[in-house]
Each structure stands twice: as C-alpha cells, then as structure tokens.
Amino acid sequence: RPPRSTPKPSSAASDVYKRQRCDMQTNDNTKGILFIMTGMAFFSIQDSLIKFIFEDIALFELYLGRTLIQATILISFFLITKKKITLKTHYPFLTLVRVVCFFFGFAFFYISLTFMSLAMVSALFFSCPFFMSMFAKFFLKEQIGIRRWSAIVVGFIGVLIVLNPTLEEFNFFKLAPVGCALCYACSMTITKYTSDKDNIYTQMTLLYIFAVIVSLIIYLVSGDGKFNNFSDPTLQFIVREWFTNPSASWPYVFVMGVVASISFFCVFSAYSIASPSIVSLFEYSYIIFAMIAGYILFETIPEPRTFLGAAIIISAGVYIYFREKVRGQMIATDTPNR
C-alpha cells in the first residue's frame, strides 16, 4: 500500500508560524540591541578609567595589566565550558600582522585619551569603516562602487571637521585615533580573511599572548623610566617608569580588565543572537555614551564641530554598511574585537 502523504499545513497555520518566527526574531534583535548598547556603555567606562589614571601609570604597564586580567577571565571561560584551547593558526604571517596592528592600534587609542575628549576620540575612531572598505577593495578584491567611494570621501570630510587642522599649529598626536582606526580596520580585514580556518577564540588567545610578550619586552627595555625626559604628560605616559604607584593605579586596571571582559561578552552575545545588520548600527551608541561620560567625569562639553563631524562620520558609516548589505558584501566582521 502506498505511504500516506503528509498533509500540507493550512494557509492559516503557515501564517501563524511565520508570525511566531517574526516575533522570535524581533525579540532576539531587541535583546541584541540591549546587549550591544550595554557593551558600548561599558567600553566608555573603561576608556574613562584610562583617561582618569594615565598620570599614575605607564602606557604598556596598563596594557599588560588589562591583558592579563582579560586573559585570566578567558582561560576561566575555557575551563568552565571545557572548550579546547587551540593555538595553531593556519595563517601565521597574517596572524602576526593582525596582532601587531591590534596591539599598536589601541596603544594609539590610549595615547589619544590623554589629551583629547572622549567624544572627539570616539568620533575619530569610527572612521574605521572607511578604511575597511578601502582594504576590502585592494586586498579582498571586493567591488566598491562610486556610491561607497563617495561615502568614504564624505566620511573623511567629517574627520577633518572634528580634527579642525591648521597648517601652522596642527598637533600630529591628534591623528592617534585615526591611526587606531587604520590599524583596527587592517586587523579586522585580516580577521575576515582568516576566520574560515581560525576560530575567534584562537585569534583572541594569540592576541593576548602577543600583547603580554611585547609588553614584557618593553618593560625590560624602558620599564625603569630611563627614557622619561619629557615634561609633556602624553609623552610621560608612554615612557614613564613602571610600578611607581601600583596601590593607586592597579585597582583601576583590575576594574578595567573586568569591564572590558563584560563588554566583550555583551558584544559577542549581541552578534550571536541577533542580526548583525541591525546590531552593528547600534555600536555608534558608544559616541553618545562617551559624550555622557566625558561630561559627568571630566565636565567636558564637545564643541559644535565635534557634533557636526561625528554626525557626518556616523551617516557615512551607516550608508556604507547598507550599501554592503545591498550588494551582499559584508566587509565588517560579525564579531568585532576591541
């Protein structure tokens, strides 16, 4: 006897199923938005702490402490979840370039916090989508049309508005956040290329190992402060003697490492449960949180040109993202690192 055919669901049942799926997806996106905004809020707290303690600690001492705490939390996560720690990479050279770019990129970011407002630093950092598009064109061979090139040009106009450069008195240290964005974009472009074989946990672990090794080398070379012959606070931050005031600075470093780990958890959770095309747009909320933190902690109010430049940068970044989505070329990675 021929098998009885399975009846097709009625149109009404299909409509109910679709509505349930839509409601579930909407709920997940709402949770993802809450996660990403929480992560950005915690990142603004971390950056505020850096700005608060930079006169009591050396740059790479801070980097070492933050990395050790995050690495400890990551290892604890591996042990609790029984995840296998894999250090082997299928792209050794690209991995080296990636960790170098990431390490020194955020060294630039930390340096910029010593003399620029949180709002200005955050606005300039979000120029990274423009660099990502350019790297995708020349290294990933992705097609970038005239519309996205126009958005990139407009975005860099926004950067110039924030910087307000003058040929006579321009401080090249102001390019530090842009340097961070450039290095971050390079690191993320490589991450996109290597993620087919190297998982995110391998890439993060190798990043932490590199950061610890380089920080220790810098300590051996200049940790005694022998190069600290400067009166400028920013330069002192870079070459200051290590461990001169640990009781005052390291509690903040510990909090910084914990806060950064919470931020990473929120970001990864957001991208894992919700649509990246929705979640990524809310990363720009960091600029708002940075403005709020800057006003509350340091009583700084962004200048009108910072608001204008940030608005242009955000608009150009959002446009680039939507153009990528339309053309099916998602240059930005689904799980950004920071």
Buried (B, 14 or more C-beta within 10 A) or exposed (E): EEEEEEEEEEEEEEEEEEEEEEEEEEEBBEBBBBBBBBBBBBBBBBBBBBBBBBBBBBBBBBBBBBBBBBBEBBEEEBEEEEEEEEEEBEBEEBBBBBBBBBBBBBBBBBBBBBBBBBBBBBBBBBBBBBBBBBBBBEEBEBEBEEEBBEBBEBBBEBBEBBBEBEEEEEEEBBBBBBBBBBBBBBBBBBBBBBBEEBEBBBBBBBBBBBBBEBBEEBBEEBBEBEEBEEEEEBBBBBBBBBEEEBEEBBEBBBBBBBBBBBBBBBBBBBBBBBBBBBBBBBBBBBBBBBBBBBBEBEEBEBBEBBBBBBBBBBBBBBBBBBBBEEBEBBBBBBBBBB
